[in-house]
Amino acid sequence: MTTVSLSSKDQLTIPRNLLDQLGLTAGSRLQVSVDAQGRLMLVPAHHEPEELFRNHPQVKRVLSLDDMERAIAAAVARQRP
């Protein structure tokens, strides 16, 4: 495990070997959270959520949860011998 220090400007410097291991470069974005044990979690944010849907067609039909459950049950029933 690697230890890092918090600077006087409240910044962390991630060691080069970890940056290389994660494929991070200057400008890379990280998702930050604290887990149930109080650990700081840094996860590479390879995509912003809105980017995932930017070029997808607009939704024209909305299904209720009941409709979705019926469709799933029908698909499962079709796959059974």
mmCIF file of the N, C-alpha and C atoms, coordinates in Angstrom:
data_MODEL
# 
_entry.id   MODEL 
# 
loop_
_atom_site.group_PDB 
_atom_site.id 
_atom_site.type_symbol 
_atom_site.label_atom_id 
_atom_site.label_alt_id 
_atom_site.label_comp_id 
_atom_site.label_asym_id 
_atom_site.label_entity_id 
_atom_site.label_seq_id 
_atom_site.pdbx_PDB_ins_code 
_atom_site.Cartn_x 
_atom_site.Cartn_y 
_atom_site.Cartn_z 
_atom_site.occupancy 
_atom_site.B_iso_or_equiv 
_atom_site.pdbx_formal_charge 
_atom_site.auth_seq_id 
_atom_site.auth_comp_id 
_atom_site.auth_asym_id 
_atom_site.auth_atom_id 
_atom_site.pdbx_PDB_model_num 
ATOM 1   N N  . MET A 1 1  ? 0.850   -1.173  0.000   1.00 0.00 ? 1  MET A N  1 
ATOM 2   C CA . MET A 1 1  ? 0.000   0.000   0.000   1.00 0.00 ? 1  MET A CA 1 
ATOM 3   C C  . MET A 1 1  ? 0.895   1.235   0.000   1.00 0.00 ? 1  MET A C  1 
ATOM 4   N N  . THR A 1 2  ? 0.468   2.239   -0.719  1.00 0.00 ? 2  THR A N  1 
ATOM 5   C CA . THR A 1 2  ? 1.227   3.483   -0.831  1.00 0.00 ? 2  THR A CA 1 
ATOM 6   C C  . THR A 1 2  ? 0.570   4.560   0.031   1.00 0.00 ? 2  THR A C  1 
ATOM 7   N N  . THR A 1 3  ? 1.383   5.366   0.685   1.00 0.00 ? 3  THR A N  1 
ATOM 8   C CA . THR A 1 3  ? 0.880   6.466   1.507   1.00 0.00 ? 3  THR A CA 1 
ATOM 9   C C  . THR A 1 3  ? 1.141   7.774   0.764   1.00 0.00 ? 3  THR A C  1 
ATOM 10  N N  . VAL A 1 4  ? 0.137   8.665   0.778   1.00 0.00 ? 4  VAL A N  1 
ATOM 11  C CA . VAL A 1 4  ? 0.293   9.990   0.177   1.00 0.00 ? 4  VAL A CA 1 
ATOM 12  C C  . VAL A 1 4  ? -0.014  11.031  1.252   1.00 0.00 ? 4  VAL A C  1 
ATOM 13  N N  . SER A 1 5  ? 0.409   12.252  1.022   1.00 0.00 ? 5  SER A N  1 
ATOM 14  C CA . SER A 1 5  ? 0.192   13.342  1.976   1.00 0.00 ? 5  SER A CA 1 
ATOM 15  C C  . SER A 1 5  ? -0.711  14.397  1.373   1.00 0.00 ? 5  SER A C  1 
ATOM 16  N N  . LEU A 1 6  ? -1.460  15.039  2.221   1.00 0.00 ? 6  LEU A N  1 
ATOM 17  C CA . LEU A 1 6  ? -2.317  16.144  1.821   1.00 0.00 ? 6  LEU A CA 1 
ATOM 18  C C  . LEU A 1 6  ? -1.487  17.426  1.898   1.00 0.00 ? 6  LEU A C  1 
ATOM 19  N N  . SER A 1 7  ? -1.472  18.188  0.803   1.00 0.00 ? 7  SER A N  1 
ATOM 20  C CA . SER A 1 7  ? -0.676  19.418  0.770   1.00 0.00 ? 7  SER A CA 1 
ATOM 21  C C  . SER A 1 7  ? -1.398  20.539  1.510   1.00 0.00 ? 7  SER A C  1 
ATOM 22  N N  . SER A 1 8  ? -0.710  21.657  1.668   1.00 0.00 ? 8  SER A N  1 
ATOM 23  C CA . SER A 1 8  ? -1.304  22.825  2.323   1.00 0.00 ? 8  SER A CA 1 
ATOM 24  C C  . SER A 1 8  ? -2.454  23.405  1.490   1.00 0.00 ? 8  SER A C  1 
ATOM 25  N N  . LYS A 1 9  ? -2.517  23.015  0.199   1.00 0.00 ? 9  LYS A N  1 
ATOM 26  C CA . LYS A 1 9  ? -3.609  23.455  -0.674  1.00 0.00 ? 9  LYS A CA 1 
ATOM 27  C C  . LYS A 1 9  ? -4.692  22.385  -0.786  1.00 0.00 ? 9  LYS A C  1 
ATOM 28  N N  . ASP A 1 10 ? -4.699  21.427  0.163   1.00 0.00 ? 10 ASP A N  1 
ATOM 29  C CA . ASP A 1 10 ? -5.691  20.336  0.195   1.00 0.00 ? 10 ASP A CA 1 
ATOM 30  C C  . ASP A 1 10 ? -5.652  19.480  -1.063  1.00 0.00 ? 10 ASP A C  1 
ATOM 31  N N  . GLN A 1 11 ? -4.459  19.228  -1.569  1.00 0.00 ? 11 GLN A N  1 
ATOM 32  C CA . GLN A 1 11 ? -4.295  18.416  -2.769  1.00 0.00 ? 11 GLN A CA 1 
ATOM 33  C C  . GLN A 1 11 ? -3.507  17.151  -2.443  1.00 0.00 ? 11 GLN A C  1 
ATOM 34  N N  . LEU A 1 12 ? -3.853  16.065  -3.152  1.00 0.00 ? 12 LEU A N  1 
ATOM 35  C CA . LEU A 1 12 ? -3.108  14.809  -3.052  1.00 0.00 ? 12 LEU A CA 1 
ATOM 36  C C  . LEU A 1 12 ? -2.319  14.620  -4.333  1.00 0.00 ? 12 LEU A C  1 
ATOM 37  N N  . THR A 1 13 ? -1.116  14.112  -4.215  1.00 0.00 ? 13 THR A N  1 
ATOM 38  C CA . THR A 1 13 ? -0.336  13.739  -5.377  1.00 0.00 ? 13 THR A CA 1 
ATOM 39  C C  . THR A 1 13 ? -0.312  12.224  -5.434  1.00 0.00 ? 13 THR A C  1 
ATOM 40  N N  . ILE A 1 14 ? -0.811  11.673  -6.545  1.00 0.00 ? 14 ILE A N  1 
ATOM 41  C CA . ILE A 1 14 ? -0.848  10.221  -6.720  1.00 0.00 ? 14 ILE A CA 1 
ATOM 42  C C  . ILE A 1 14 ? 0.478   9.798   -7.338  1.00 0.00 ? 14 ILE A C  1 
ATOM 43  N N  . PRO A 1 15 ? 1.170   8.844   -6.723  1.00 0.00 ? 15 PRO A N  1 
ATOM 44  C CA . PRO A 1 15 ? 2.466   8.403   -7.243  1.00 0.00 ? 15 PRO A CA 1 
ATOM 45  C C  . PRO A 1 15 ? 2.379   7.907   -8.691  1.00 0.00 ? 15 PRO A C  1 
ATOM 46  N N  . ARG A 1 16 ? 3.435   8.153   -9.447  1.00 0.00 ? 16 ARG A N  1 
ATOM 47  C CA . ARG A 1 16 ? 3.497   7.815   -10.869 1.00 0.00 ? 16 ARG A CA 1 
ATOM 48  C C  . ARG A 1 16 ? 3.176   6.347   -11.125 1.00 0.00 ? 16 ARG A C  1 
ATOM 49  N N  . ASN A 1 17 ? 3.688   5.435   -10.293 1.00 0.00 ? 17 ASN A N  1 
ATOM 50  C CA . ASN A 1 17 ? 3.444   4.012   -10.554 1.00 0.00 ? 17 ASN A CA 1 
ATOM 51  C C  . ASN A 1 17 ? 1.947   3.681   -10.504 1.00 0.00 ? 17 ASN A C  1 
ATOM 52  N N  . LEU A 1 18 ? 1.202   4.347   -9.622  1.00 0.00 ? 18 LEU A N  1 
ATOM 53  C CA . LEU A 1 18 ? -0.246  4.118   -9.559  1.00 0.00 ? 18 LEU A CA 1 
ATOM 54  C C  . LEU A 1 18 ? -0.948  4.759   -10.759 1.00 0.00 ? 18 LEU A C  1 
ATOM 55  N N  . LEU A 1 19 ? -0.501  5.938   -11.147 1.00 0.00 ? 19 LEU A N  1 
ATOM 56  C CA . LEU A 1 19 ? -1.083  6.591   -12.329 1.00 0.00 ? 19 LEU A CA 1 
ATOM 57  C C  . LEU A 1 19 ? -0.897  5.715   -13.566 1.00 0.00 ? 19 LEU A C  1 
ATOM 58  N N  . ASP A 1 20 ? 0.308   5.182   -13.714 1.00 0.00 ? 20 ASP A N  1 
ATOM 59  C CA . ASP A 1 20 ? 0.598   4.313   -14.854 1.00 0.00 ? 20 ASP A CA 1 
ATOM 60  C C  . ASP A 1 20 ? -0.241  3.046   -14.811 1.00 0.00 ? 20 ASP A C  1 
ATOM 61  N N  . GLN A 1 21 ? -0.363  2.468   -13.628 1.00 0.00 ? 21 GLN A N  1 
ATOM 62  C CA . GLN A 1 21 ? -1.134  1.234   -13.463 1.00 0.00 ? 21 GLN A CA 1 
ATOM 63  C C  . GLN A 1 21 ? -2.596  1.445   -13.855 1.00 0.00 ? 21 GLN A C  1 
ATOM 64  N N  . LEU A 1 22 ? -3.135  2.626   -13.570 1.00 0.00 ? 22 LEU A N  1 
ATOM 65  C CA . LEU A 1 22 ? -4.539  2.929   -13.875 1.00 0.00 ? 22 LEU A CA 1 
ATOM 66  C C  . LEU A 1 22 ? -4.725  3.584   -15.239 1.00 0.00 ? 22 LEU A C  1 
ATOM 67  N N  . GLY A 1 23 ? -3.638  3.908   -15.906 1.00 0.00 ? 23 GLY A N  1 
ATOM 68  C CA . GLY A 1 23 ? -3.736  4.546   -17.205 1.00 0.00 ? 23 GLY A CA 1 
ATOM 69  C C  . GLY A 1 23 ? -4.211  5.995   -17.119 1.00 0.00 ? 23 GLY A C  1 
ATOM 70  N N  . LEU A 1 24 ? -3.874  6.673   -16.022 1.00 0.00 ? 24 LEU A N  1 
ATOM 71  C CA . LEU A 1 24 ? -4.299  8.056   -15.822 1.00 0.00 ? 24 LEU A CA 1 
ATOM 72  C C  . LEU A 1 24 ? -3.229  9.020   -16.310 1.00 0.00 ? 24 LEU A C  1 
ATOM 73  N N  . THR A 1 25 ? -3.679  10.107  -16.908 1.00 0.00 ? 25 THR A N  1 
ATOM 74  C CA . THR A 1 25 ? -2.779  11.155  -17.375 1.00 0.00 ? 25 THR A CA 1 
ATOM 75  C C  . THR A 1 25 ? -3.325  12.497  -16.902 1.00 0.00 ? 25 THR A C  1 
ATOM 76  N N  . ALA A 1 26 ? -2.579  13.563  -17.145 1.00 0.00 ? 26 ALA A N  1 
ATOM 77  C CA . ALA A 1 26 ? -3.035  14.900  -16.754 1.00 0.00 ? 26 ALA A CA 1 
ATOM 78  C C  . ALA A 1 26 ? -4.413  15.154  -17.343 1.00 0.00 ? 26 ALA A C  1 
ATOM 79  N N  . GLY A 1 27 ? -5.334  15.621  -16.521 1.00 0.00 ? 27 GLY A N  1 
ATOM 80  C CA . GLY A 1 27 ? -6.694  15.897  -16.971 1.00 0.00 ? 27 GLY A CA 1 
ATOM 81  C C  . GLY A 1 27 ? -7.647  14.729  -16.785 1.00 0.00 ? 27 GLY A C  1 
ATOM 82  N N  . SER A 1 28 ? -7.124  13.553  -16.400 1.00 0.00 ? 28 SER A N  1 
ATOM 83  C CA . SER A 1 28 ? -8.009  12.415  -16.142 1.00 0.00 ? 28 SER A CA 1 
ATOM 84  C C  . SER A 1 28 ? -8.950  12.765  -15.004 1.00 0.00 ? 28 SER A C  1 
ATOM 85  N N  . ARG A 1 29 ? -10.178 12.243  -15.089 1.00 0.00 ? 29 ARG A N  1 
ATOM 86  C CA . ARG A 1 29 ? -11.168 12.513  -14.053 1.00 0.00 ? 29 ARG A CA 1 
ATOM 87  C C  . ARG A 1 29 ? -11.323 11.274  -13.171 1.00 0.00 ? 29 ARG A C  1 
ATOM 88  N N  . LEU A 1 30 ? -11.579 11.514  -11.884 1.00 0.00 ? 30 LEU A N  1 
ATOM 89  C CA . LEU A 1 30 ? -11.765 10.434  -10.927 1.00 0.00 ? 30 LEU A CA 1 
ATOM 90  C C  . LEU A 1 30 ? -13.091 10.625  -10.201 1.00 0.00 ? 30 LEU A C  1 
ATOM 91  N N  . GLN A 1 31 ? -13.800 9.531   -9.974  1.00 0.00 ? 31 GLN A N  1 
ATOM 92  C CA . GLN A 1 31 ? -14.983 9.572   -9.123  1.00 0.00 ? 31 GLN A CA 1 
ATOM 93  C C  . GLN A 1 31 ? -14.483 9.346   -7.699  1.00 0.00 ? 31 GLN A C  1 
ATOM 94  N N  . VAL A 1 32 ? -14.951 10.154  -6.755  1.00 0.00 ? 32 VAL A N  1 
ATOM 95  C CA . VAL A 1 32 ? -14.470 10.099  -5.387  1.00 0.00 ? 32 VAL A CA 1 
ATOM 96  C C  . VAL A 1 32 ? -15.634 9.819   -4.450  1.00 0.00 ? 32 VAL A C  1 
ATOM 97  N N  . SER A 1 33 ? -15.424 8.874   -3.508  1.00 0.00 ? 33 SER A N  1 
ATOM 98  C CA . SER A 1 33 ? -16.440 8.572   -2.506  1.00 0.00 ? 33 SER A CA 1 
ATOM 99  C C  . SER A 1 33 ? -15.752 8.032   -1.260  1.00 0.00 ? 33 SER A C  1 
ATOM 100 N N  . VAL A 1 34 ? -16.532 7.892   -0.195  1.00 0.00 ? 34 VAL A N  1 
ATOM 101 C CA . VAL A 1 34 ? -16.047 7.301   1.045   1.00 0.00 ? 34 VAL A CA 1 
ATOM 102 C C  . VAL A 1 34 ? -16.885 6.058   1.288   1.00 0.00 ? 34 VAL A C  1 
ATOM 103 N N  . ASP A 1 35 ? -16.229 4.900   1.504   1.00 0.00 ? 35 ASP A N  1 
ATOM 104 C CA . ASP A 1 35 ? -16.979 3.665   1.703   1.00 0.00 ? 35 ASP A CA 1 
ATOM 105 C C  . ASP A 1 35 ? -17.419 3.520   3.162   1.00 0.00 ? 35 ASP A C  1 
ATOM 106 N N  . ALA A 1 36 ? -18.117 2.432   3.463   1.00 0.00 ? 36 ALA A N  1 
ATOM 107 C CA . ALA A 1 36 ? -18.690 2.215   4.793   1.00 0.00 ? 36 ALA A CA 1 
ATOM 108 C C  . ALA A 1 36 ? -17.622 2.114   5.884   1.00 0.00 ? 36 ALA A C  1 
ATOM 109 N N  . GLN A 1 37 ? -16.392 1.768   5.514   1.00 0.00 ? 37 GLN A N  1 
ATOM 110 C CA . GLN A 1 37 ? -15.306 1.680   6.492   1.00 0.00 ? 37 GLN A CA 1 
ATOM 111 C C  . GLN A 1 37 ? -14.538 2.996   6.627   1.00 0.00 ? 37 GLN A C  1 
ATOM 112 N N  . GLY A 1 38 ? -15.019 4.056   5.986   1.00 0.00 ? 38 GLY A N  1 
ATOM 113 C CA . GLY A 1 38 ? -14.367 5.363   6.071   1.00 0.00 ? 38 GLY A CA 1 
ATOM 114 C C  . GLY A 1 38 ? -13.158 5.513   5.171   1.00 0.00 ? 38 GLY A C  1 
ATOM 115 N N  . ARG A 1 39 ? -13.031 4.638   4.173   1.00 0.00 ? 39 ARG A N  1 
ATOM 116 C CA . ARG A 1 39 ? -11.902 4.717   3.230   1.00 0.00 ? 39 ARG A CA 1 
ATOM 117 C C  . ARG A 1 39 ? -12.264 5.617   2.058   1.00 0.00 ? 39 ARG A C  1 
ATOM 118 N N  . LEU A 1 40 ? -11.308 6.427   1.645   1.00 0.00 ? 40 LEU A N  1 
ATOM 119 C CA . LEU A 1 40 ? -11.477 7.276   0.473   1.00 0.00 ? 40 LEU A CA 1 
ATOM 120 C C  . LEU A 1 40 ? -11.299 6.410   -0.758  1.00 0.00 ? 40 LEU A C  1 
ATOM 121 N N  . MET A 1 41 ? -12.288 6.409   -1.641  1.00 0.00 ? 41 MET A N  1 
ATOM 122 C CA . MET A 1 41 ? -12.249 5.592   -2.847  1.00 0.00 ? 41 MET A CA 1 
ATOM 123 C C  . MET A 1 41 ? -12.101 6.518   -4.054  1.00 0.00 ? 41 MET A C  1 
ATOM 124 N N  . LEU A 1 42 ? -11.078 6.281   -4.865  1.00 0.00 ? 42 LEU A N  1 
ATOM 125 C CA . LEU A 1 42 ? -10.850 7.022   -6.103  1.00 0.00 ? 42 LEU A CA 1 
ATOM 126 C C  . LEU A 1 42 ? -10.965 6.031   -7.250  1.00 0.00 ? 42 LEU A C  1 
ATOM 127 N N  . VAL A 1 43 ? -11.893 6.278   -8.162  1.00 0.00 ? 43 VAL A N  1 
ATOM 128 C CA . VAL A 1 43 ? -12.134 5.372   -9.278  1.00 0.00 ? 43 VAL A CA 1 
ATOM 129 C C  . VAL A 1 43 ? -12.048 6.168   -10.580 1.00 0.00 ? 43 VAL A C  1 
ATOM 130 N N  . PRO A 1 44 ? -11.250 5.700   -11.551 1.00 0.00 ? 44 PRO A N  1 
ATOM 131 C CA . PRO A 1 44 ? -11.179 6.423   -12.823 1.00 0.00 ? 44 PRO A CA 1 
ATOM 132 C C  . PRO A 1 44 ? -12.577 6.585   -13.429 1.00 0.00 ? 44 PRO A C  1 
ATOM 133 N N  . ALA A 1 45 ? -12.899 7.811   -13.827 1.00 0.00 ? 45 ALA A N  1 
ATOM 134 C CA . ALA A 1 45 ? -14.181 8.102   -14.473 1.00 0.00 ? 45 ALA A CA 1 
ATOM 135 C C  . ALA A 1 45 ? -13.908 8.171   -15.970 1.00 0.00 ? 45 ALA A C  1 
ATOM 136 N N  . HIS A 1 46 ? -14.015 7.024   -16.635 1.00 0.00 ? 46 HIS A N  1 
ATOM 137 C CA . HIS A 1 46 ? -13.698 6.970   -18.058 1.00 0.00 ? 46 HIS A CA 1 
ATOM 138 C C  . HIS A 1 46 ? -14.763 7.655   -18.905 1.00 0.00 ? 46 HIS A C  1 
ATOM 139 N N  . HIS A 1 47 ? -15.984 7.742   -18.383 1.00 0.00 ? 47 HIS A N  1 
ATOM 140 C CA . HIS A 1 47 ? -17.077 8.379   -19.119 1.00 0.00 ? 47 HIS A CA 1 
ATOM 141 C C  . HIS A 1 47 ? -17.927 9.183   -18.157 1.00 0.00 ? 47 HIS A C  1 
ATOM 142 N N  . GLU A 1 48 ? -18.359 10.320  -18.594 1.00 0.00 ? 48 GLU A N  1 
ATOM 143 C CA . GLU A 1 48 ? -19.349 11.083  -17.849 1.00 0.00 ? 48 GLU A CA 1 
ATOM 144 C C  . GLU A 1 48 ? -20.700 10.463  -18.174 1.00 0.00 ? 48 GLU A C  1 
ATOM 145 N N  . PRO A 1 49 ? -21.601 10.329  -17.208 1.00 0.00 ? 49 PRO A N  1 
ATOM 146 C CA . PRO A 1 49 ? -22.892 9.675   -17.475 1.00 0.00 ? 49 PRO A CA 1 
ATOM 147 C C  . PRO A 1 49 ? -23.639 10.246  -18.674 1.00 0.00 ? 49 PRO A C  1 
ATOM 148 N N  . GLU A 1 50 ? -23.643 11.558  -18.825 1.00 0.00 ? 50 GLU A N  1 
ATOM 149 C CA . GLU A 1 50 ? -24.375 12.146  -19.952 1.00 0.00 ? 50 GLU A CA 1 
ATOM 150 C C  . GLU A 1 50 ? -23.744 11.792  -21.296 1.00 0.00 ? 50 GLU A C  1 
ATOM 151 N N  . GLU A 1 51 ? -22.438 11.508  -21.314 1.00 0.00 ? 51 GLU A N  1 
ATOM 152 C CA . GLU A 1 51 ? -21.779 11.126  -22.561 1.00 0.00 ? 51 GLU A CA 1 
ATOM 153 C C  . GLU A 1 51 ? -22.270 9.777   -23.076 1.00 0.00 ? 51 GLU A C  1 
ATOM 154 N N  . LEU A 1 52 ? -22.663 8.897   -22.164 1.00 0.00 ? 52 LEU A N  1 
ATOM 155 C CA . LEU A 1 52 ? -23.104 7.567   -22.555 1.00 0.00 ? 52 LEU A CA 1 
ATOM 156 C C  . LEU A 1 52 ? -24.372 7.603   -23.395 1.00 0.00 ? 52 LEU A C  1 
ATOM 157 N N  . PHE A 1 53 ? -25.176 8.647   -23.243 1.00 0.00 ? 53 PHE A N  1 
ATOM 158 C CA . PHE A 1 53 ? -26.467 8.717   -23.926 1.00 0.00 ? 53 PHE A CA 1 
ATOM 159 C C  . PHE A 1 53 ? -26.543 9.835   -24.956 1.00 0.00 ? 53 PHE A C  1 
ATOM 160 N N  . ARG A 1 54 ? -25.452 10.541  -25.161 1.00 0.00 ? 54 ARG A N  1 
ATOM 161 C CA . ARG A 1 54 ? -25.466 11.720  -26.028 1.00 0.00 ? 54 ARG A CA 1 
ATOM 162 C C  . ARG A 1 54 ? -25.931 11.404  -27.449 1.00 0.00 ? 54 ARG A C  1 
ATOM 163 N N  . ASN A 1 55 ? -25.479 10.318  -28.056 1.00 0.00 ? 55 ASN A N  1 
ATOM 164 C CA . ASN A 1 55 ? -25.796 10.026  -29.448 1.00 0.00 ? 55 ASN A CA 1 
ATOM 165 C C  . ASN A 1 55 ? -26.871 8.953   -29.626 1.00 0.00 ? 55 ASN A C  1 
ATOM 166 N N  . HIS A 1 56 ? -27.570 8.629   -28.558 1.00 0.00 ? 56 HIS A N  1 
ATOM 167 C CA . HIS A 1 56 ? -28.635 7.632   -28.645 1.00 0.00 ? 56 HIS A CA 1 
ATOM 168 C C  . HIS A 1 56 ? -29.940 8.301   -29.055 1.00 0.00 ? 56 HIS A C  1 
ATOM 169 N N  . PRO A 1 57 ? -30.800 7.561   -29.768 1.00 0.00 ? 57 PRO A N  1 
ATOM 170 C CA . PRO A 1 57 ? -32.077 8.152   -30.164 1.00 0.00 ? 57 PRO A CA 1 
ATOM 171 C C  . PRO A 1 57 ? -32.947 8.468   -28.947 1.00 0.00 ? 57 PRO A C  1 
ATOM 172 N N  . GLN A 1 58 ? -33.805 9.438   -29.106 1.00 0.00 ? 58 GLN A N  1 
ATOM 173 C CA . GLN A 1 58 ? -34.697 9.836   -28.027 1.00 0.00 ? 58 GLN A CA 1 
ATOM 174 C C  . GLN A 1 58 ? -35.722 8.721   -27.766 1.00 0.00 ? 58 GLN A C  1 
ATOM 175 N N  . VAL A 1 59 ? -36.077 8.519   -26.518 1.00 0.00 ? 59 VAL A N  1 
ATOM 176 C CA . VAL A 1 59 ? -37.044 7.493   -26.139 1.00 0.00 ? 59 VAL A CA 1 
ATOM 177 C C  . VAL A 1 59 ? -38.426 7.922   -26.615 1.00 0.00 ? 59 VAL A C  1 
ATOM 178 N N  . LYS A 1 60 ? -39.101 7.015   -27.342 1.00 0.00 ? 60 LYS A N  1 
ATOM 179 C CA . LYS A 1 60 ? -40.422 7.340   -27.877 1.00 0.00 ? 60 LYS A CA 1 
ATOM 180 C C  . LYS A 1 60 ? -41.534 6.625   -27.121 1.00 0.00 ? 60 LYS A C  1 
ATOM 181 N N  . ARG A 1 61 ? -41.166 5.536   -26.418 1.00 0.00 ? 61 ARG A N  1 
ATOM 182 C CA . ARG A 1 61 ? -42.183 4.763   -25.715 1.00 0.00 ? 61 ARG A CA 1 
ATOM 183 C C  . ARG A 1 61 ? -41.684 4.492   -24.298 1.00 0.00 ? 61 ARG A C  1 
ATOM 184 N N  . VAL A 1 62 ? -42.524 4.771   -23.329 1.00 0.00 ? 62 VAL A N  1 
ATOM 185 C CA . VAL A 1 62 ? -42.168 4.555   -21.938 1.00 0.00 ? 62 VAL A CA 1 
ATOM 186 C C  . VAL A 1 62 ? -42.979 3.382   -21.411 1.00 0.00 ? 62 VAL A C  1 
ATOM 187 N N  . LEU A 1 63 ? -42.308 2.445   -20.729 1.00 0.00 ? 63 LEU A N  1 
ATOM 188 C CA . LEU A 1 63 ? -42.982 1.286   -20.162 1.00 0.00 ? 63 LEU A CA 1 
ATOM 189 C C  . LEU A 1 63 ? -43.051 1.422   -18.650 1.00 0.00 ? 63 LEU A C  1 
ATOM 190 N N  . SER A 1 64 ? -44.142 0.911   -18.088 1.00 0.00 ? 64 SER A N  1 
ATOM 191 C CA . SER A 1 64 ? -44.251 0.878   -16.628 1.00 0.00 ? 64 SER A CA 1 
ATOM 192 C C  . SER A 1 64 ? -43.418 -0.286  -16.122 1.00 0.00 ? 64 SER A C  1 
ATOM 193 N N  . LEU A 1 65 ? -43.184 -0.319  -14.827 1.00 0.00 ? 65 LEU A N  1 
ATOM 194 C CA . LEU A 1 65 ? -42.459 -1.428  -14.228 1.00 0.00 ? 65 LEU A CA 1 
ATOM 195 C C  . LEU A 1 65 ? -43.193 -2.740  -14.472 1.00 0.00 ? 65 LEU A C  1 
ATOM 196 N N  . ASP A 1 66 ? -44.518 -2.732  -14.380 1.00 0.00 ? 66 ASP A N  1 
ATOM 197 C CA . ASP A 1 66 ? -45.314 -3.939  -14.652 1.00 0.00 ? 66 ASP A CA 1 
ATOM 198 C C  . ASP A 1 66 ? -45.124 -4.407  -16.094 1.00 0.00 ? 66 ASP A C  1 
ATOM 199 N N  . ASP A 1 67 ? -45.122 -3.458  -17.042 1.00 0.00 ? 67 ASP A N  1 
ATOM 200 C CA . ASP A 1 67 ? -44.902 -3.808  -18.450 1.00 0.00 ? 67 ASP A CA 1 
ATOM 201 C C  . ASP A 1 67 ? -43.533 -4.465  -18.640 1.00 0.00 ? 67 ASP A C  1 
ATOM 202 N N  . MET A 1 68 ? -42.513 -3.904  -17.992 1.00 0.00 ? 68 MET A N  1 
ATOM 203 C CA . MET A 1 68 ? -41.165 -4.457  -18.113 1.00 0.00 ? 68 MET A CA 1 
ATOM 204 C C  . MET A 1 68 ? -41.098 -5.858  -17.511 1.00 0.00 ? 68 MET A C  1 
ATOM 205 N N  . GLU A 1 69 ? -41.718 -6.051  -16.356 1.00 0.00 ? 69 GLU A N  1 
ATOM 206 C CA . GLU A 1 69 ? -41.708 -7.373  -15.726 1.00 0.00 ? 69 GLU A CA 1 
ATOM 207 C C  . GLU A 1 69 ? -42.421 -8.398  -16.596 1.00 0.00 ? 69 GLU A C  1 
ATOM 208 N N  . ARG A 1 70 ? -43.535 -8.016  -17.219 1.00 0.00 ? 70 ARG A N  1 
ATOM 209 C CA . ARG A 1 70 ? -44.252 -8.926  -18.122 1.00 0.00 ? 70 ARG A CA 1 
ATOM 210 C C  . ARG A 1 70 ? -43.385 -9.277  -19.330 1.00 0.00 ? 70 ARG A C  1 
ATOM 211 N N  . ALA A 1 71 ? -42.687 -8.285  -19.876 1.00 0.00 ? 71 ALA A N  1 
ATOM 212 C CA . ALA A 1 71 ? -41.817 -8.534  -21.038 1.00 0.00 ? 71 ALA A CA 1 
ATOM 213 C C  . ALA A 1 71 ? -40.664 -9.470  -20.666 1.00 0.00 ? 71 ALA A C  1 
ATOM 214 N N  . ILE A 1 72 ? -40.101 -9.285  -19.487 1.00 0.00 ? 72 ILE A N  1 
ATOM 215 C CA . ILE A 1 72 ? -39.012 -10.163 -19.040 1.00 0.00 ? 72 ILE A CA 1 
ATOM 216 C C  . ILE A 1 72 ? -39.535 -11.577 -18.846 1.00 0.00 ? 72 ILE A C  1 
ATOM 217 N N  . ALA A 1 73 ? -40.693 -11.725 -18.200 1.00 0.00 ? 73 ALA A N  1 
ATOM 218 C CA . ALA A 1 73 ? -41.273 -13.048 -17.972 1.00 0.00 ? 73 ALA A CA 1 
ATOM 219 C C  . ALA A 1 73 ? -41.572 -13.738 -19.299 1.00 0.00 ? 73 ALA A C  1 
ATOM 220 N N  . ALA A 1 74 ? -42.072 -12.993 -20.280 1.00 0.00 ? 74 ALA A N  1 
ATOM 221 C CA . ALA A 1 74 ? -42.376 -13.570 -21.592 1.00 0.00 ? 74 ALA A CA 1 
ATOM 222 C C  . ALA A 1 74 ? -41.094 -14.035 -22.284 1.00 0.00 ? 74 ALA A C  1 
ATOM 223 N N  . ALA A 1 75 ? -40.025 -13.244 -22.186 1.00 0.00 ? 75 ALA A N  1 
ATOM 224 C CA . ALA A 1 75 ? -38.752 -13.620 -22.810 1.00 0.00 ? 75 ALA A CA 1 
ATOM 225 C C  . ALA A 1 75 ? -38.172 -14.866 -22.156 1.00 0.00 ? 75 ALA A C  1 
ATOM 226 N N  . VAL A 1 76 ? -38.273 -14.953 -20.839 1.00 0.00 ? 76 VAL A N  1 
ATOM 227 C CA . VAL A 1 76 ? -37.787 -16.138 -20.116 1.00 0.00 ? 76 VAL A CA 1 
ATOM 228 C C  . VAL A 1 76 ? -38.595 -17.358 -20.530 1.00 0.00 ? 76 VAL A C  1 
ATOM 229 N N  . ALA A 1 77 ? -39.909 -17.200 -20.626 1.00 0.00 ? 77 ALA A N  1 
ATOM 230 C CA . ALA A 1 77 ? -40.783 -18.316 -21.005 1.00 0.00 ? 77 ALA A CA 1 
ATOM 231 C C  . ALA A 1 77 ? -40.451 -18.822 -22.415 1.00 0.00 ? 77 ALA A C  1 
ATOM 232 N N  . ARG A 1 78 ? -40.089 -17.917 -23.326 1.00 0.00 ? 78 ARG A N  1 
ATOM 233 C CA . ARG A 1 78 ? -39.735 -18.314 -24.694 1.00 0.00 ? 78 ARG A CA 1 
ATOM 234 C C  . ARG A 1 78 ? -38.433 -19.096 -24.737 1.00 0.00 ? 78 ARG A C  1 
ATOM 235 N N  . GLN A 1 79 ? -37.535 -18.849 -23.786 1.00 0.00 ? 79 GLN A N  1 
ATOM 236 C CA . GLN A 1 79 ? -36.233 -19.522 -23.787 1.00 0.00 ? 79 GLN A CA 1 
ATOM 237 C C  . GLN A 1 79 ? -36.287 -20.896 -23.126 1.00 0.00 ? 79 GLN A C  1 
ATOM 238 N N  . ARG A 1 80 ? -37.323 -21.179 -22.376 1.00 0.00 ? 80 ARG A N  1 
ATOM 239 C CA . ARG A 1 80 ? -37.426 -22.478 -21.709 1.00 0.00 ? 80 ARG A CA 1 
ATOM 240 C C  . ARG A 1 80 ? -37.863 -23.527 -22.720 1.00 0.00 ? 80 ARG A C  1 
ATOM 241 N N  . PRO A 1 81 ? -37.281 -24.746 -22.623 1.00 0.00 ? 81 PRO A N  1 
ATOM 242 C CA . PRO A 1 81 ? -37.641 -25.824 -23.577 1.00 0.00 ? 81 PRO A CA 1 
ATOM 243 C C  . PRO A 1 81 ? -39.041 -26.351 -23.352 1.00 0.00 ? 81 PRO A C  1 
# 
